[in-house]
Amino acid sequence: MSSILFVVHHFLVGAFVFLVQSSSWHGAASYSETTRAFHIPSDTISIIADPLFQYGLVLKRAHKPSPGTLYPFGRLHEYSPIWELAEWGSQFELSEEDRVVTDGGVSYANRGKTLSFEKLDSTVAVTMGVFASKEYDSPRVQNQAWPHLLIEQAFEEPVRIKDLDGLILRFTGRLTHVERKMNDSEYDPGLHTAQFQLFLTVQNQNPHSEHYGDFFWFGIPFYDYRHEELEVYAAQDVGKGDASGKFIYSAASKDFMEGTFHDQQWKTIEKNLLPLIIRSLEVAKERGYLPGSDFEDFCLSGMNMGWEVPGTFNVEFEFQAFDLWAVKD
């Protein structure tokens, strides 16, 4: 995997709305209504490899070699793992030694985290939990690292945005537990939250470009403790010493779902993200990011999804049927 991908990113320290004029770049999706659910066309291609987690997850560690791989459903020697599990900023890193087989599947758990996989009829239910009350001795302060629990993958063949007629997100999930472990005097919403989110890496993949490898983050914020309804956030990746410094565009919740995961009920999302990605590219250019890169240079090169917990919260989220479907011109 390119070292450019999946550098540690910020948490959203605030949100604001801005208006964007119609895009000056061409290639907008024919599925223009991102707030409307629709059936996936038959001529689409999934860009998520190993959606059933059959090949395992390589463990990622900051500044040190990987300690191995999780194999929730056993090792298939003819296949290499595609998924990675990143646990930046955590004292409690999962390993195969934390494996427990249950009636419905397999779980990995320690004092700080839980990760479980349960086979269903045609998909796998995944539960991800972070117990930050074990991570923090006192409330987090400015520029202090925070625990992550992220599943990631680089796309084997980057998806050229100019070739897309749509990018359909499918996701069914629910928040299963949230507990704030700070009192009112300790809690600062500018420093403390818990977020479950999806990020796509939008990257210049033109090897003939002077700015080959430049990228920004496009985010789908499923849950943020501070806000039931999230507005668009667009700013530089900051918040701690190893932040990427790249542009982040995180969509408004109303742009991709109805309701909120705060009610801890199952929600199903089936939305076209391409118009939002095209909008985010224009906003990045308007803000002075991605200099020297053209629309035709950009691809979707990878994704990560899961928890970032820059506050003393114990949280858990369950999801299934996650996929991204490319609709080609």
Secondary structure per residue as TSV (DSSP state, phi and psi in degrees):
chain	resnum	aa	ss	phi	psi
A	1	M	-	360.0	139.2
A	2	S	-	-59.7	140.1
A	3	S	T	-67.6	-15.3
A	4	I	T	-69.3	-30.8
A	5	L	T	-76.3	143.0
A	6	F	T	61.4	35.2
A	7	V	-	-66.6	155.5
A	8	V	-	-65.1	133.7
A	9	H	-	-117.1	176.3
A	10	H	-	-76.3	176.8
A	11	F	-	-111.4	159.1
A	12	L	-	-80.0	106.0
A	13	V	-	-81.1	-3.4
A	14	G	-	179.4	172.2
A	15	A	-	-141.5	144.8
A	16	F	-	-146.7	161.7
A	17	V	-	-104.8	141.7
A	18	F	-	-140.1	157.9
A	19	L	-	-99.8	139.3
A	20	V	-	-121.1	129.7
A	21	Q	-	-72.8	168.5
A	22	S	S	-58.6	143.0
A	23	S	-	-64.5	138.3
A	24	S	S	-85.4	-9.4
A	25	W	S	-90.4	146.2
A	26	H	S	-93.3	163.1
A	27	G	-	113.3	13.8
A	28	A	-	-64.3	148.4
A	29	A	-	-69.4	149.6
A	30	S	S	-74.4	-23.1
A	31	Y	-	-81.5	83.1
A	32	S	-	-83.6	-17.3
A	33	E	-	-95.8	97.3
A	34	T	T	-76.0	-12.4
A	35	T	T	-94.3	5.6
A	36	R	S	-109.8	130.2
A	37	A	-	-74.0	148.3
A	38	F	-	-154.3	163.5
A	39	H	-	-81.1	144.0
A	40	I	-	-74.0	126.5
A	41	P	-	-60.7	155.7
A	42	S	T	-74.0	-17.0
A	43	D	T	-99.6	30.0
A	44	T	E	-95.5	162.8
A	45	I	E	-128.6	127.8
A	46	S	E	-71.9	134.8
A	47	I	-	-101.6	-0.6
A	48	I	-	-90.7	117.9
A	49	A	S	-86.5	148.6
A	50	D	-	50.0	57.8
A	51	P	T	-65.5	-15.9
A	52	L	T	-97.4	5.1
A	53	F	-	57.3	38.8
A	54	Q	-	-77.9	-23.9
A	55	Y	S	-99.8	-1.1
A	56	G	-	97.8	176.9
A	57	L	E	-133.0	120.4
A	58	V	E	-73.3	133.4
A	59	L	E	-82.7	129.1
A	60	K	E	-107.0	137.2
A	61	R	-	-131.7	140.1
A	62	A	T	-71.3	128.3
A	63	H	T	61.5	23.6
A	64	K	S	-156.5	157.9
A	65	P	-	-62.9	155.5
A	66	S	-	-64.4	136.4
A	67	P	-	-82.7	0.9
A	68	G	-	142.2	-153.1
A	69	T	E	-139.6	143.3
A	70	L	E	-90.6	133.7
A	71	Y	-	-122.4	81.4
A	72	P	T	-62.0	-29.3
A	73	F	T	-118.2	25.4
A	74	G	-	90.6	160.1
A	75	R	-	-92.1	129.4
A	76	L	-	-103.1	103.5
A	77	H	T	-65.0	-22.7
A	78	E	T	-81.4	-5.2
A	79	Y	S	-124.5	141.5
A	80	S	-	-93.4	145.9
A	81	P	-	-59.1	142.4
A	82	I	-	-105.6	-39.3
A	83	W	E	-75.9	154.1
A	84	E	E	-128.2	152.5
A	85	L	E	-119.0	115.9
A	86	A	E	-106.3	135.1
A	87	E	-	-132.0	52.9
A	88	W	T	-59.1	145.7
A	89	G	T	66.7	23.5
A	90	S	-	-116.6	142.8
A	91	Q	S	-83.3	-18.3
A	92	F	-	-120.8	95.4
A	93	E	-	-99.5	134.3
A	94	L	-	-74.5	154.0
A	95	S	-	-149.6	172.3
A	96	E	G	-63.8	-21.4
A	97	E	G	-68.0	-18.7
A	98	D	G	-88.1	6.5
A	99	R	E	-72.6	133.8
A	100	V	E	-134.3	125.7
A	101	V	E	-87.7	127.3
A	102	T	-	-113.7	176.0
A	103	D	S	-60.3	-36.8
A	104	G	S	-99.0	-8.7
A	105	G	E	173.1	-142.1
A	106	V	E	-133.7	138.1
A	107	S	E	-126.9	149.2
A	108	Y	E	-123.2	128.6
A	109	A	E	-149.7	141.3
A	110	N	-	-141.0	-165.6
A	111	R	S	-63.8	-29.7
A	112	G	S	-103.6	-15.4
A	113	K	E	-152.7	163.2
A	114	T	E	-143.1	144.0
A	115	L	E	-145.1	121.0
A	116	S	E	-134.3	154.2
A	117	F	E	-132.0	130.1
A	118	E	E	-131.5	123.3
A	119	K	E	-74.0	129.2
A	120	L	-	-111.5	-171.0
A	121	D	S	-57.4	-49.6
A	122	S	S	-131.9	11.1
A	123	T	S	-151.4	-175.9
A	124	V	E	-126.3	130.9
A	125	A	E	-87.8	129.7
A	126	V	E	-118.9	131.1
A	127	T	E	-116.5	130.3
A	128	M	E	-125.8	124.2
A	129	G	E	-132.3	144.1
A	130	V	E	-128.3	129.7
A	131	F	E	-111.1	81.1
A	132	A	G	-71.5	-12.4
A	133	S	G	-62.3	-21.2
A	134	K	G	-88.5	-18.7
A	135	E	T	-85.2	-36.4
A	136	Y	-	-103.9	131.5
A	137	D	S	-82.8	-23.2
A	138	S	S	-153.0	165.6
A	139	P	-	-55.3	140.9
A	140	R	-	-57.5	143.4
A	141	V	-	-113.9	168.4
A	142	Q	T	-53.6	135.5
A	143	N	B	70.1	5.8
A	144	Q	-	-80.9	138.7
A	145	A	-	-65.0	162.1
A	146	W	-	-139.4	156.3
A	147	P	-	-73.1	140.7
A	148	H	E	-119.9	150.9
A	149	L	E	-141.4	99.9
A	150	L	E	-128.4	134.9
A	151	I	E	-96.8	138.0
A	152	E	E	-139.0	154.8
A	153	Q	E	-156.9	144.6
A	154	A	E	-89.4	137.9
A	155	F	E	-75.3	127.7
A	156	E	E	-57.8	-40.1
A	157	E	E	-121.1	105.9
A	158	P	E	-53.2	142.1
A	159	V	E	-97.0	114.2
A	160	R	E	-72.6	123.5
A	161	I	G	-63.3	-35.5
A	162	K	G	-65.1	-19.3
A	163	D	G	-91.1	-4.0
A	164	L	E	-91.2	144.4
A	165	D	E	-108.1	-5.6
A	166	G	E	179.9	157.0
A	167	L	E	-138.4	106.6
A	168	I	E	-98.8	121.5
A	169	L	E	-90.4	129.4
A	170	R	E	-119.1	132.1
A	171	F	E	-162.1	129.7
A	172	T	E	-125.0	126.2
A	173	G	E	-161.0	175.9
A	174	R	E	-159.1	146.9
A	175	L	E	-76.6	124.4
A	176	T	E	-104.2	-19.3
A	177	H	E	-159.4	137.6
A	178	V	E	-149.2	131.7
A	179	E	E	-146.0	116.5
A	180	R	E	-82.7	126.6
A	181	K	-	-107.8	26.7
A	182	M	S	-122.9	143.3
A	183	N	-	-82.1	175.2
A	184	D	T	-61.2	-35.3
A	185	S	T	-73.1	-24.7
A	186	E	T	-87.4	-28.9
A	187	Y	-	-78.0	125.1
A	188	D	-	-125.8	108.4
A	189	P	T	-64.1	-14.6
A	190	G	T	-77.2	-15.3
A	191	L	T	-120.3	-24.2
A	192	H	-	-123.2	127.1
A	193	T	-	-165.3	-179.5
A	194	A	-	-136.9	130.5
A	195	Q	E	-131.6	134.5
A	196	F	E	-114.8	121.7
A	197	Q	E	-153.2	162.4
A	198	L	E	-114.4	133.5
A	199	F	E	-125.1	135.9
A	200	L	E	-107.2	139.0
A	201	T	E	-90.3	116.9
A	202	V	E	-102.8	115.0
A	203	Q	E	-135.5	142.9
A	204	N	E	-71.5	111.6
A	205	Q	-	-114.1	22.0
A	206	N	-	-88.8	108.2
A	207	P	T	-65.3	-14.8
A	208	H	T	-91.7	-3.2
A	209	S	S	-84.0	139.9
A	210	E	T	-62.6	-23.6
A	211	H	T	-108.2	29.3
A	212	Y	T	-54.4	130.8
A	213	G	T	97.3	-16.4
A	214	D	-	-62.6	149.2
A	215	F	E	-156.3	169.8
A	216	F	E	-145.2	169.0
A	217	W	E	-100.6	132.3
A	218	F	E	-112.7	122.5
A	219	G	E	-116.1	146.6
A	220	I	E	-118.3	103.5
A	221	P	E	-86.7	95.4
A	222	F	E	-65.1	-39.2
A	223	Y	E	-150.6	136.4
A	224	D	E	-140.5	123.6
A	225	Y	T	-52.3	-34.0
A	226	R	T	-77.3	-24.1
A	227	H	B	-138.9	127.0
A	228	E	S	-73.0	-36.5
A	229	E	S	-119.3	122.8
A	230	L	-	-100.8	137.0
A	231	E	-	-92.4	171.5
A	232	V	-	-61.2	137.0
A	233	Y	E	-122.1	130.2
A	234	A	E	-143.9	113.3
A	235	A	E	-169.0	179.7
A	236	Q	E	-79.0	147.1
A	237	D	-	-72.7	107.2
A	238	V	-	-138.0	-173.4
A	239	G	S	123.0	-20.8
A	240	K	B	-162.6	171.8
A	241	G	T	-61.9	-33.0
A	242	D	T	-101.4	20.2
A	243	A	-	-63.3	153.9
A	244	S	-	-76.0	-24.0
A	245	G	-	76.6	2.8
A	246	K	-	-87.0	166.4
A	247	F	E	-73.8	142.2
A	248	I	E	-124.7	130.9
A	249	Y	E	-121.8	116.5
A	250	S	E	-114.3	124.4
A	251	A	-	-68.7	156.6
A	252	A	-	-71.6	142.3
A	253	S	G	-60.6	-33.6
A	254	K	G	-67.4	-17.1
A	255	D	G	-77.6	-15.5
A	256	F	T	-135.3	-6.5
A	257	M	-	-153.8	161.3
A	258	E	S	-106.8	141.5
A	259	G	S	81.1	-161.6
A	260	T	-	-147.4	148.9
A	261	F	G	-76.5	-6.1
A	262	H	G	-61.4	-27.0
A	263	D	G	-78.8	-1.3
A	264	Q	-	60.3	29.8
A	265	Q	-	-107.3	155.3
A	266	W	-	-62.2	135.2
A	267	K	E	-130.2	140.3
A	268	T	E	-115.2	129.9
A	269	I	E	-115.1	132.4
A	270	E	E	-145.1	91.3
A	271	K	E	-135.9	152.1
A	272	N	E	-87.7	121.4
A	273	L	-	-95.0	-11.0
A	274	L	H	-59.7	-44.7
A	275	P	H	-59.2	-34.1
A	276	L	H	-69.4	-38.1
A	277	I	H	-66.5	-42.8
A	278	I	H	-62.8	-41.4
A	279	R	H	-61.6	-41.4
A	280	S	H	-65.7	-34.8
A	281	L	H	-62.6	-43.5
A	282	E	H	-65.6	-43.1
A	283	V	H	-61.3	-42.0
A	284	A	H	-58.4	-43.8
A	285	K	H	-66.2	-40.5
A	286	E	H	-62.0	-32.1
A	287	R	T	-84.9	-0.4
A	288	G	T	92.5	8.1
A	289	Y	-	-89.3	166.2
A	290	L	S	58.6	43.1
A	291	P	T	-64.3	139.0
A	292	G	T	80.9	-3.5
A	293	S	-	-100.8	140.2
A	294	D	-	-103.2	160.8
A	295	F	G	-52.4	-41.0
A	296	E	G	-66.4	-15.3
A	297	D	G	-80.5	-17.0
A	298	F	E	-91.7	140.2
A	299	C	E	-132.2	161.2
A	300	L	E	-87.8	116.6
A	301	S	E	-109.6	-10.2
A	302	G	E	177.9	177.8
A	303	M	E	-150.0	157.9
A	304	N	E	-142.6	154.0
A	305	M	E	-151.3	140.0
A	306	G	E	148.3	-152.5
A	307	W	E	-97.9	139.1
A	308	E	E	-125.3	129.7
A	309	V	-	-131.0	79.7
A	310	P	-	-85.9	48.7
A	311	G	S	-169.6	167.2
A	312	T	S	-86.7	85.5
A	313	F	E	-130.3	146.0
A	314	N	E	-107.3	121.4
A	315	V	E	-140.8	156.1
A	316	E	E	-153.2	141.7
A	317	F	E	-138.1	140.8
A	318	E	E	-120.4	136.6
A	319	F	E	-143.9	163.1
A	320	Q	E	-155.4	168.0
A	321	A	E	56.5	33.8
A	322	F	E	-78.1	130.6
A	323	D	E	-160.9	158.8
A	324	L	E	-127.5	124.0
A	325	W	E	-114.8	122.3
A	326	A	E	-87.9	126.4
A	327	V	E	-103.5	116.3
A	328	K	E	-90.7	152.0
A	329	D	-	-59.2	360.0
